[in-house]
Amino acid sequence: MYANPEWQPSDGSQSVLFKIRCEPGSAICVSIAQFSFHPDEEEVLFDLGSTFRVESIDQDKTTGMYCIHMEATREGFDIAERYIELNRKRMQENSVVLMFGSLLAKMGQYDECHEYFVGLAQNPRGKDLVVIYNSIGRAHYLRSEYEQALDNYNVSFALMISTIPERSRSSAIVLNNIGCVMEANGQPQAALQYYERALEIRKDLSEPNDLDTAATLNNVGNIYYKDDNLKTALTYYSIQGIENCQVNCQLTPG
């Protein structure tokens, strides 16, 4: 919105001025004044993923305009780099075909993700059926279709435990996902049992900062958080260095 103290919106909105301090190397930005509809505004475009830290907020006593003082930081880039590094092993283990389906889910295109993996299940052409059925289950879970999600998770789990040698790492992912279904169905104690089984399997397998372990620890923490056992919840949130995660009680399927 325009930072105009004389502007009087009818919907109760406030005129706000953002003052951003940007040190060299803290963010990528460029002037786009020459392309702006209002060239005299001297607009600046920041790169996607730019992160800002709010330093202070004050209000001009004369105009009533709010001014938000912020500083550009590299935190967004650093988080993205850590995320890519932590996902590198998973990317190496799965084919591009399977990763594409997972990307559809991350983009919120749950119906397309479901159709994509159902198609792969019907004609896998050598692709990993364990991952495919787990992904179909995840698509159902994200659409709140918990019975169908559980059916596909069970198929995935049965396939992996019948594999020689048994795929322990993959089974822990599916156990976590079954726990998510149980919790979503209002069975937190049953969910906790599945989460603990997953953590037990990963105890000797996980690498430092393993994302799958962190997801399960987060889910366990959520159960205790919703049960008002905040001390125990914080313990689980902190174990894997995820104490800064948003404690919003969302379940994390793999």
Secondary structure by P-SEA (a helix, b strand, c coil): cccccccccccbbbbbbbbbbbccccbbbbbccccccccccbbbbbccbbbbbbccccccccccbbbbbbbbbaaaaaaaaaaaaaaaaaaaaccaaaaaaaaaaaacaaaaaaaaaaaaaaccccccaaaaaaaaaaaaaaacaaaaaaaaaaaaaaaaaaccccaaaaaaaaaaaaaaaaaaaccaaaaaaaaaaaaaaaccccccccaaaaaaaaaaaaaaaaacaaaaaaaaaacccccccccccccccc
